[in-house]
Amino acid sequence: MQMEERIRQMTIEEKINLLAGASFWTTQAIERVQLPSITLTDGPHGLRLSAGTDMGDMLSQTKPATAFPIEAAMAATWNEALIQEAGAVIAEECQHYDVGILLGPGLNGKRSPLGGRNFEYFSEDPFLTGKMGTAFVKGVQQGGVGTSIKHFVANEQETNRMVVSSEVDERALRELYMLPFEMVVKDAQPWTVMCAYNRVNGTHMANHDWLLNGVLKNEWLFDGLVMSDWGAVVDKVASVQGGLDLEMPGPGTRGAEVLAAYREGKLSEKVIDEHVRRVLNVIDKVLTNKRNVPNLDVERHHAAARKVAEEAIVLLKNAEGILPLAKGAKVAVVGQFAVEPRFQGGGSSHMNPARLDSPYEEIAKYAQAVYTAGYDETDNEASLQEACRVAADQDAVIVFVGTTEKIESEGYDRTDLHIPRSHTQLIEAVSSVNPNVVVVVNSGSATDIGAYDEQCKAILQAWLPGQAGGSAIANIVFGQVNPSGKLSETFPLALEHTPSYLSFPGNVKQVTYAESIFTGYRYYDKKKLDVKYPFGHGLSYTTFEYANLRVSAKHLQNGDTLKVRVDVKNVGSRTGQEVVQVYVHDRVSSVPKAVKELKGFVKLELAPGETRTAEIELNERAFAHYAEHLGRFAVESGEFEILVGASSRDIRLTQVVEFQAEEDAREPLTMEHSLQAWLKDDRHTEKVQHVLSQMKIEPENPMYPLFLGMPIRTILMVLPRRGYPQEKVDELLNLFS
């Protein structure tokens, strides 16, 4: 049956019922018009399908599926093609289990490293998040399964997440928090968007007309459906009016409220039909794209997860070139995570892995390995003594440490950046008997590495690496794979240095995004703060040289695309991959801007001695900021530096281009602005100085310093009282009006 015919045949009650789920994971079926239900389920890092139907089964009794590395790790690969391949694997498993919509990926930002769900989000940088999210969505949806990008928008904390209002200025919203959603909507056309629990500037996202209707559907032309996060609808009628298409979970209990609003003329059938149309369209996509996948290729999928984990692992430190370790070496493997892998985060992304590698068993394939737990909450001293005994006569010690699920999970935020004290004590202890300590950190986001940095020679940020993390770590440690991961977030020196330290997480009523656009490396650069490890950092077992930076044009105008080319040479002895990062710096701006912003990247594989040319295209948006007075992104004319490097603080080459915009994007001055602001603005300086000179309002005038700080409106009121001719005051008025 065609969609419009189905809509005509449905009663108003059936239409309203369709705007809420039938159960925890399914949409409504309406047999009378031959409409089946579809299944939606969690899965930013892989499919998490509950085997039971009760709410208590939500985080347990789940079907086995491939557990990929967390999103923070996916982003650390900086490899769009690889993440798209991972999405394709997840889609196969969705098809096998008859799941039509995967609830992911998460596209929220990381305004604080304390965010309990940061592991489920890609990056502190919105551009990197947008690129990785686009790749993920394309991979899943090309496999015939829909995605639900979440949580739209400004949902950067777990504390009070269901009630708090995120108070954030529009420029920060547009440039940081909405940008990844905009990129994915425009470049990948996700089938659904999930709105967040929180309020934004006082209005619940489930009924935020401006964001859901005005921006998402009308401005970005999103043609899928908007669903609520589970239990996010506070006012059902307002949500229907405000742009929400599907309330989850079901069964819906507030259809009577919508029906009453319809009968009272507060809701038109046209509005209801539009929501129904979007729901039906997605159901039709799911049914049309359903594929028969009777069996899962568990080994191939496991290999795909391993490949992502290998490229995600970041070599933070490698003093004296201790890594890779020689095969056959005598190694002590200490830390419970070596045998009880910390491979995933807690909450709604918690999966039942189809397989699970043991890091210790994988390391033992390459080395003469011996294991001991190292930390024990009941008798830690005995565990430390045993670890020291085992470590003393080994060629190297590999220590597994990191966060626990009690520290890092959906539902609550972290209280600090520390890993458990028992873990750092273990590093201290074994380093006292063996200098060759390699630390493997399993965490979903930044931790305090300074607490043990000097006690080890190498540090691997292994993230929460999914089910194949054990073999991926072993392959990196013993040189089967050359590390190529780059940090997707900054590791600060101290929590007190972080951008939102004074405002995170706010109170039960609101959290103020006081740092505005200055999050992550944007903040640390602007404040000129040292960091432990910068955004984009990651070492390799080989060395890369950058040379011959070229740009396709030195002068740009609206609509132009700039091609940036740079030659990269592998001057080491191992094949490796390098992420070439391109940042843009606006030399002079009328509004506050970051020192640099990531605007492009590419990952290259090079054999020893090989040179390849990296090519990155920058469009007009790479030079633009959100001009609130214009209500759009715009470029200010002027000079921009193109910065090419291996991290945000390892810039190798620079080039200057000039952008001549058709329109002056600077905010117009008003009579509320000070005289000093008018004098500094090159659009007005000469004329203002001329009139002031005629009126003898010059630096020698005793009133001049006072006038500089006054709003023009006040000056025009004061001047006649000071005996200045009215005609001259009127001349000033005409100039400033």
N, C-alpha and C positions, 0 to 999 in steps of 0.2 A: 504494500500500500504506500502511495506517495505521501510525503510529509504533510503537505497542505490538506490533502484529503483526510489524513488521520486527525489533524487538528480540528477540522470541521466536524468530524464525527464525535470528538470527545466532549463530554459534558464539562461544565465549569468546575465541578467537584473533581473530576478526573485530572483536569489540567492543574489544579491547585495541588492535588496529591503528588503529581509528578515533580513538584518543586522541592520535595524532600525525599531522602533515601527511604528504602523499604526496610533495611536492616543496617547493621553496623558497617557492612562492606558492599551493599548492593543498592541499585536504583530500583524504582518502582516498575513492576510489570503491569500492563493493562491488557489482559487477554482479549477483551471485547474488540479491541482495535489491533490485535495481533502484535502487541508491543512487548518484547521480552525484557528482562532486566539484564544489567551487566555488572561485573564485579570490579571494584576498585580496591587497591590495597597498598600498604606502605612499601617503600623501597628506594631511598636515595642511593644505597650502596648494593642493592640487590633485592630480589623479591622476598617479602616477608608476608606469607599467606597463612593465616590462622587455620588450623585443622578443625577447630571447634567453632561453634556459633555463639557461645556465651562471651560476654565482655571479659570475663576472667581469662579467656584463652588468648586475649589480644597480644600479650607479650610471651606466651608460651605455646606449646603444642603447634609449632609452625612447621610448614612443609620444608623439606631440605631444598636449598637453593645455593647458588654460588655467591659467597660473601666477598664482594670487591673491597678494596681499600676505601676508607672514608673520603668524603669530598675534599677535605683539606689536602689529603694525599693526592687525589686525582689532579687537583690544581697544581701540585708541586711537580707533576710530570711536564707541565707546560706543553703538552702534546695533544692537540685537538683531535688528530686522526685516531690516536690510541683510545681516547675517551669515547669517541664515536663508536669504535669497535666494541668497547665494553658495554655501551648502551645496546648494541645489537645483540650481544649475548644475553643481556637481561631480558630483552624483548622475546627471545626464543623461549626463555623459561616462563615468561608471562603467558605466551601462547600455549605452552605445554599444560599449564595449570588453569587455562581459560580465564585469565585476568585481562580485562580490557583497558584499565587505566592504572598506571603506576604513579603513586603519590610522591613525586619528586621530579627534578632535583630541587634542593633548597638553594635559594639565591640571596639570602639575607647577608648583611654586612657584619663586620667584626669591629665594632667601635670600642670594645674592650676585650682583652684576652681572657677575661673571666667568664664570658658568655658560656653557659653550660652546654649549649648546643652548637658551639663553634665548629666542632668536628663535622657537623652535617652541612656546613657551608664552605664554599670554595676558598674565598680569599678576602683579605682586607681591601683589595683593590677592585673596584667595580668593573673595570675593563677586563681583567683576567677572569673574574667571575662570569661576566657576560659571554666571553669566548668559550669557556669550559662548559657553561650551561647550555649554550647553543649546540656544541658538539654532542653532549649527552642526549639532549632532546632529539636531535636529528637521528642519532643511532637507535634510540628506542622506537621512535615513530616510523622510521623507515622499515622497522620490523613489524609494523602493523599494530602497534600498541600505543595508546595515548599516554601523555605525561601530564602532570599537574605541577607547574612551577609554583614554588611556595617560599615564604609566607608573605604575601603582598599586603602591606609593606611596613617598614620601620619596626620590625620585630627582631630586635637585637639582644634580647635578654629573656631569661626564664622567670626571674623574680617578678611576681605580680603580672605575668604575661597576659592573663585573661581579662585584666581590668585596667591596667596602667595606660595612660595616654602618653604617647611619644610626641613630645613637643619639639618640632624640628622645622627650621626655615625651609622655604620652597627651594632655594638654590641647593642646599644640602640634599634635600629629597631628590631633586632632579639629577644632580651630578653624581651622587654616591648610591643612594638606596633604591631609587627607581631605575637607574641606568641599566643594571643587569636584566631586569624584567623587560625593559624596553628593547634591549638588544635581542633577547631570546624571542620575544613576541614578533619582532619584525623579521628576524633572520631564520627562525625555525618554526614559527607558527604552531606553538603548543596547543593541544586540543583543549586543555583546561588550565585555569589559574585558581590557586587556593588562596583565599583571603585570610589574613592573620586574625588572631584573637584580640589583639590590642586595639586601642583607639589611636587615631592620629590627629593631633591638634584638637582633641576633644570629642571626635566622632568615631564610633566603632567602625572598624573596617568592613564589617558585614553589611553596613548600610551607609557606606561613604559614597554618596552620589558623585562628588567631584572626581574621586580617584577611580571608582569602578565604571561609571558611565562616561564622565567627562574625559578622563585621560585614557583609561585602558580601552574602552570600546569605541569611543568617538575619535580621539586623537591618534591613538596607535592602531586603530582599526582591528582590534582583536575580535576574531569571529567565533571563538570557542565559547565554553561556558565557564562561569565563575562559581566555584563551590566554596562553602565555608570550611574552615578548619573544624575539627570534630567538637561540636558544642559551642561554637563561636557566635551563634545567632542569639542576640539578646532581645531584639524587637523584630518579630517575624514580618509584620507589615512594612516597617521601615526598610527592612532588607530587600523586600520585593520592589519597593519604590526606589531603593538606592542602587540597584544593579546586580544583586545576588541572584543567581539562577537556581542553585541547588543547595539546600541545607543538608548537612551531614552531621551526625549519622542519622539513620532512621531507626525505628519508624517515626515519621513526623507526627507531632501531636498538636500542632498549632494551625492546622489548615482552616479550622473554623474561624480563626481571627482574620485570615485572608479573605475567606468567603464573606464574612460580615463587612469587611472594608470594601469589597467589590459591590455588595448589595447597597451599601451606603453611598456609593459613587466616589469613594476615596481611591479606588484602584480600577482602572479601565481594563476591559478584556483585551485590548490591544497590547497593553503592557504585559499582562499575563501570558498572552500568546507569544510575545517575543521571547520570554524566558523559556516557555515550552519548546519553541522552535530551536533554541540553542541546545537544550537537553536532548531533544530528538536527533539533532544533527550529530552530536557526539555518539549517541547510541548507535546511530546508523553507521558511523565511521568504524566503530568497534566491530559491528557485525559484518560489515563489508570486508574488513581487513583480517578477519579471523582465519588463522592458518592451522593446519594439522601438524603438530609436533609431538608424535607419540612417545618418543624417547629423547632423553637429554644426553648429550655427549659430555659427560662429567669431566673426563680428562681434558678435552679441548677447552672447556670453560674454565677449569682450574688453571690451565696454562695461560689463558687470557688474564685471569686475576693476578697470576704471578708476574706477568709482563708489566701490568700497571704498577704493582708494588715495587718492582725493580726500578722503574723509572721515577717513582715517587720518592724513594729513599734519598735523603739529602746528607751528603758527607759534609758535616759542619767543620770538622777539624781533623787534620791528619799530620800531626807533628812527626818529624823525622821520617816521613813516608812509611809509617808502620803498617799501613794497609796498602795493598792487600797482603794478608798473611800467606805464608808459603803452605802449599798442600803438604800434608803429612806432619805438620807442626804439632807439638804438644800444647794443648790449650785447656784451660779451665773455663768452664761455662757456669756462671753463677747467676742466681736470681730466678725466682719461681716463674717469671714470665717466659723463661726458656723452655719450660715443659708444660706450663699452663698459659698458652699464648694470650696476650692482651691484644686482640685483633679487631675489636669493634666497640662502639660506644653503647651507652645504655639508653633505653626509651623505645620509641616507636620504630627505630631502625634496627633493633636487636633481632638478629637472624639465627636460623638453624643452618649452619654451613654444611654443604654437601660433602665436603672433605675438610680436614684441618691439619695443616703441617705443624710438626713440632720443631721449633728452632733448634733445639739440642740435637734431635735425631738428624736433621739436615746438616748441621755443622759436623757431626760425627762422620758423615760421608766423605768429608774432606780432610779430617784431622784426627789425631789421637786425642780424643776428647774425654774429659771427666766432668761430672756435674755435681753441684751441691746447691741447695736452696738459697743460702746466703742471708735471707731474712725470714724471721718467724716471729709473729706477734706475741707468742706465749713465752719464748725464751730466745730473744734475739742475740744475746751475748754468746750463747753456745753456737748458734748458727754462724756468727761472725768468726769465731775461732776456727770452726770447721772450714769455712771459706778460705781463711788465711792459710790453713794447712794444705788445702788442695791447690791453692794458687801459687804457693811459694816456689816450686821447682818447675813451673811451666814456661814455655816460650812466650805465651801471652795469656791474658785473662780477658774473657768477653763477659761483660756485666750487663744483664738485662734489668732495666729500671723503667719507671714511668708513672703515669697517673693510674688510679683505680676507678672503677665504676662509681664508687662512693664520692670521688672527687669530681668526675666529669660525666654528666648525663643530661638528657632531657629532664626537665622538671625543676631543676635548681641550678644556680650559678655557682661558680667556684669562689672560694673565699680568698685565695692567694695563688701565686704561680708555682708553689713548691710541689715537689714530688714527696712521697712519704719519707720521714726522717730515717726509717730503717733502710731505705734504698741508698740515701746519700752516705749513711754510716758504712754500708757495704763497700761502696767505692773507696771511701777513706781507708777502710781496713785492708782491702786487697792491694791497694796502691802502696801501702807501707811495706809489703813483702815482695811485690813484683812491679817494676816500673812500666811494664808493657801492658797497660790497661786500655781496652777498647770498650766504650760505653754505647749500648744500644738503647735508645729512648723510645718507648711506646707511649705516645700521648696524642690527643686529638688537636692540640693547639700548643702555643708557646708555653714553655716552662722556664724555671729559674735554673739556667745551666751554670751560672757563675758560682753556685754553691759547690761545684765539684770540678770545674773546668781545669784547674791547675793540677788535679790529681790523675788525669788521664791523658793519653797521647792522641786518641781518636774518639770522635763522637759521631754516631749515626743517628739522625732523626728519622726513625722508621715509621712514625705516625701510628695509627691503628690500621695495620696493613692488610686486613682481610684474611681469608682462609689460607692463602698461599704465601703469607708473609714470612713464614719460617724458612722456606726454600729461597725466597727472594733475598732475605738477609744473608743467608749462607753464601749465596752466589756473589753478593757484593763483597762480603768480608774476604773471600778467597779468590777474588779477581775473575770469576767466570763472567761477571758483568761489571762494566765500568759505571760507577755512579754518575747520574746525570740530573738528579732532582735539584730543583731550586726552590727556596722557601716561598711559600704563598702568603706568608705573613711575617711581620717583624718580630724578632725575639728581643725584647727590651732588657736593659740592665736592671731595672727595678719596676715594680708595679706602680710606684709613685710617679714614674715618668710617663705613664700611659695617658693618652689624650683625654679620656673620660674619667680619670681617677677621682675627681671631685664631684662628679655628677652621676656616676653609675652605682646602683641601678635606680636611683630616685626613691620615691615613696609609693605608697599604694595608689595615689591619685595620678602622679605624672613623673616622667623622667625627662629632663631637659637635655637636648643634644647641644650643649653649650659650646662644644668644640666645632660645630658647624661642619665645614668641608674639610677640616684638618683632622683626619683620622689616619692611623697607620703611619707609613713612611712620610706622608704629607706633613704630619705633625712633627715628627722627629727632625725632618729636614728644616722645617720652618723655625723650630726652636733651636736648631743646631745642637741637638742632643746626640751624644754617642749612644750606640745600641750594641747589644751583644752580637747579634747577627742580623744584617739588614735584609729587607725584602729583596727577593731575587737571588740571594746568596746560595752557593752550592759549589763544592769542590769536585774535582775529577782526578783520576789516576793519570791523566795526561794534561798537557798545557796547550792553550789556544792563544793565538795572536790575532789582533784585529788591525786592519790596514785599509787604506784607500776608500774612505767614506765619500760617497757621491750622492747628490740629490738631483732629481730630474728637472728641477727648476729652482731658481733663486728668488723668483718673484711669483706670488700666488694671488689669486682672487677667488671670489665666491664660486663654488662648484668645482674647483680644481682638485685633482688628486696628486699628491706628492709621492714619488717613488724614492725610497731610501735604499741604497745598496752599499754593502760593506763586505770586504773580503775577510774570511776567517780561515786561519791555517792551523792545523794540528801539528805542533812542533815537538810533541812527545813521542813515545814509543808504543802507545796503545791506541787502538781505535776507541773513539769516544763521541759523545754527543754534547753539543753546546747550545744553550738557549741564548740567542742574541736578542737583547731587549732594547727597545726604542722608547725614549722618554722625550717629552716636549716641555720646554721652559719658555714662558712669556717674559721677555726682558722688561717691559714696562706695561703696567696694567692699571686701570682706574679702579679696579676692585681687588680685594685680597685674593691671591692665588697661591697655590702650592709652588714650591721651588721647581718641582718637576712632576710630571704625571705620565704613567705608562700609557702608551698609545699604540703599541705594536710589538710583536715578537715572532720569532720563528726558531724551531729546533732543528739543528743540522747534525748529521752524522758524518764524521770525517775519519779516514784511515790515517795512520802515521805519515806525515809529510804532505798530506792532501790539503789543497786550498779550495774552498767553495765560496760562492757569493751568496750572501743572505740578502733577500729582497723583501722589503716591507712597504705596504702602501698605507699612506695616511690620507684620510678624507678631510673635509672641512671641519667636521666635528672634533677632530684631533686638536684643533686650535681654538675651539669655542668654549665659552662658559655660559651658564644659564643667566640671561639678563632678565631679571624679574620685571623691570619696567617695560620690557618688550613682550614678555610672556613667551619667550622662546630662546633657544640657543643662538648665540651670535658671536662673531669674531671681531675683536677690536683691531684696527689697523696697527701695524707695528712689526717689530722684529721678534722672531722666535728662534730659539736654539734647538736643534735636533741633537739629542744626546744618545749615543749608542754605547752600550756596555754590557758587562757580565752580571751586574746586579745594580740595584738602585744607588749604591755607593761605590761602584766600580765602573765608572764611566771612562771608556777608552778613547772615544773620538767625538768631536762636536762639529757642527756645521750650522751656519746662520742663514735663515731665509726670511724674506719680508712678505707680509700679507697685507694687501690693499683691499679693504672691504668696501662694498658698494655703499653701505650705510654706516654712519657713525653709531656704534653700539654703546657708546658711553651714556651713562644716565644723565639726563638733562638737569641742569642746576635750577634751583628755585629760590624764592626769596627767603626760604628757611635756611639755606646754606649761608655759611659765613663769608665775609668779604675775602678772607684769606683763601677760601676754596675757589672763589671766582677769579682771584688773581693767579692762582696756580694752574687754572684750567686754560690751556693754550687756545681754546676756542674763544675766550673772552678777554684774555690778559691785556692785549693792546688797547682795546676799546675802554675797558675799565680804568686802566692807568691814565688814559687821555682825559677822561671826564674828571677823575680824581685830581689830576694835575691842575685842570682849569679851576677846580674848587679849592685848590691849595690844601688838599688832604693828602699830604705826603709824609714820608718818614720823619721829617723835621717837626711836623705838627704834633703837639703834645697829646692830642686825642688819637693819633694814628694807631698806637699799640692797642688801645681799647677797641677801636673800630675793627681791627683785623679779626678779632674773635666773635664779633657780634653778627647775628643773622642780618641779612640785608633789610628785612622788614623792620627790624628795630632801628637800624641806622637811619632809614628814611623817616622814621618818627622823631628821631633825636635831632636831625640836622636843622629843621626849621626853628627849633627851640634854641639852637646855637647860633642863630642869625644868618644861616645860609639862605641865599635867594631861592624862592620857591621854583623859579624857572629851571634852576640848576638841579634842584631836587627832583623835579618832574623829568628832567633829562635822564637822571639816574634811574628813576622809576621805569621809564620806557626801555632803558637798556636791560634792566633786570627782569622785566615782565616777559 
